[in-house]
């Protein structure tokens, strides 16, 4: 084999090895998201809250519907809306701080990616359409739309 032929074979060999490796690395994020979606279903509240936070860090639209299901499964959690100190900043109402439960805050952190899933959940028919979690989803959607000066997460008791 000539020197040029060996070089070509080496380059093609490296490319042949790089393509599957790139595919595996590309699938890694999808696998990690699925892992945390699975952990989100845990009956251990601390474990599912941690999974929600990790899903928010991964910033995957795939996490929106499982987070909504987890919010509904956990039942009603209080939402706190408070006026921030410092006046109205030229407006007629003071700026507001929204304090959300952990899973709702994770959904908020997904931003605009979560809006289609939230809209579907809010428009859903059946016995879950008017439950207290719908109000929580409404607050999350409003926060994504920028209606609050500050959005924070509640600490676990």
C-alpha positions as MATLAB code, in Angstrom:
seq = 'XXXXXXXXXXXXXXXXXXXXXXXXXXXXXXXXXXXXXXXXXXXXXXXXXXXXXXXXXXXXXXXXXXXXXXXXXXXXXXXXXXXXXXXXXXXXXXXXXXXXXXXXXXXXXXXXXXXXXXXXXXXXXXXXXXXXXXXXXXXXXXXXXXXXXXXXXXXXX';
ca = [
       0.000    0.000    0.000;
       1.326    3.422   -0.839;
       1.896    6.144    1.673;
      -1.077    8.084    0.308;
      -3.259    4.972    0.500;
      -2.326    4.347    4.134;
      -3.102    7.922    5.030;
      -6.478    7.746    3.283;
      -7.286    4.454    5.020;
      -6.357    5.935    8.418;
      -8.520    9.030    7.861;
     -11.467    6.933    6.675;
     -11.002    4.595    9.648;
     -11.097    7.523   12.061;
     -14.221    8.887   10.391;
     -15.861    5.470   10.530;
     -15.182    5.318   14.273;
     -16.216    8.949   14.890;
     -19.678    8.691   13.328;
     -21.051    6.024   15.729;
     -19.349    7.718   18.675;
     -21.047   10.999   17.726;
     -24.383    9.215   17.538;
     -23.956    7.754   21.003;
     -23.040   11.159   22.433;
     -26.082   12.658   20.721;
     -28.324   10.033   22.291;
     -26.812   10.584   25.721;
     -28.899   13.688   26.407;
     -32.096   11.927   25.344;
     -31.253    9.009   27.634;
     -30.511   11.333   30.551;
     -33.824   13.166   30.004;
     -35.700    9.847   29.972;
     -33.906    8.785   33.160;
     -35.035   11.913   34.996;
     -38.574   11.624   33.570;
     -38.642    8.128   35.069;
     -37.282    9.457   38.408;
     -39.955   12.180   38.342;
     -42.570    9.420   38.812;
     -40.982    8.341   42.101;
     -43.250    8.190   45.145;
     -40.393    9.782   47.133;
     -41.159   13.506   46.950;
     -37.527   14.570   47.466;
     -36.349   12.295   44.663;
     -39.022   13.501   42.240;
     -38.307   17.149   43.134;
     -34.614   16.577   42.421;
     -35.527   14.981   39.082;
     -37.667   18.036   38.257;
     -34.738   20.361   38.967;
     -32.430   18.244   36.778;
     -34.972   18.272   33.940;
     -35.105   22.068   34.152;
     -31.284   22.186   33.950;
     -31.361   19.966   30.847;
     -33.783   22.467   29.264;
     -35.640   19.809   27.268;
     -39.122   20.414   25.869;
     -39.688   16.667   26.399;
     -39.854   17.365   30.144;
     -42.886   19.693   30.014;
     -45.693   17.103   29.922;
     -44.147   14.807   32.569;
     -43.676   17.847   34.831;
     -47.338   18.784   34.362;
     -48.374   15.228   35.235;
     -46.152   15.348   38.338;
     -47.670   18.686   39.398;
     -51.145   17.188   39.068;
     -50.112   14.016   40.905;
     -48.597   15.956   43.835;
     -51.831   17.812   44.431;
     -52.325   21.397   45.454;
     -49.334   23.346   46.648;
     -49.697   26.940   47.719;
     -48.519   29.691   45.428;
     -47.383   32.941   46.985;
     -47.634   36.282   45.199;
     -46.075   39.215   47.025;
     -45.409   42.842   46.184;
     -41.713   43.647   45.975;
     -40.441   46.556   48.041;
     -39.513   49.661   46.138;
     -42.777   51.124   44.939;
     -44.523   50.919   41.622;
     -41.619   51.895   39.334;
     -43.849   54.234   37.343;
     -46.712   51.759   36.961;
     -50.053   51.645   38.682;
     -49.336   48.410   40.551;
     -46.220   47.327   42.431;
     -43.911   44.731   40.887;
     -44.772   41.248   42.062;
     -42.768   38.222   43.182;
     -44.209   34.803   42.419;
     -43.116   31.903   44.605;
     -43.804   28.524   42.994;
     -43.562   24.945   44.254;
     -40.415   23.132   43.049;
     -41.942   21.206   40.137;
     -43.884   24.240   38.931;
     -40.684   26.291   39.094;
     -38.908   23.626   37.014;
     -41.700   23.923   34.436;
     -41.303   27.723   34.492;
     -37.552   27.351   33.875;
     -38.291   25.529   30.604;
     -39.679   28.835   29.358;
     -41.486   29.100   26.021;
     -40.857   25.401   25.300;
     -43.360   24.533   28.019;
     -46.173   26.788   26.799;
     -47.731   24.355   24.253;
     -47.929   21.584   26.879;
     -49.340   24.015   29.463;
     -51.948   25.240   26.981;
     -52.984   21.657   26.180;
     -53.266   20.870   29.885;
     -55.333   23.988   30.578;
     -57.667   23.288   27.649;
     -57.972   19.617   28.592;
     -61.418   18.253   29.184;
     -62.506   15.996   31.996;
     -62.341   16.047   35.744;
     -58.797   17.471   35.906;
     -59.611   20.625   33.908;
     -60.888   22.583   36.923;
     -58.633   21.274   39.659;
     -56.240   23.355   41.737;
     -53.255   22.288   39.624;
     -54.839   24.168   36.703;
     -54.522   27.373   38.723;
     -50.870   26.547   39.327;
     -50.345   25.993   35.584;
     -52.025   29.323   34.914;
     -49.527   31.036   37.238;
     -46.616   29.286   35.493;
     -47.857   30.397   32.081;
     -48.292   33.968   33.356;
     -44.758   33.915   34.758;
     -43.373   32.696   31.415;
     -45.268   35.567   29.773;
     -43.339   37.972   32.035;
     -46.152   39.129   34.316;
     -43.989   38.908   37.436;
     -40.878   40.902   38.278;
     -39.350   37.918   40.061;
     -40.113   34.192   40.071;
     -38.647   32.010   42.802;
     -38.931   28.452   44.010;
     -40.305   27.498   47.400;
     -37.993   25.656   49.718;
     -39.192   22.319   50.987;
     -40.520   22.433   54.573;
];
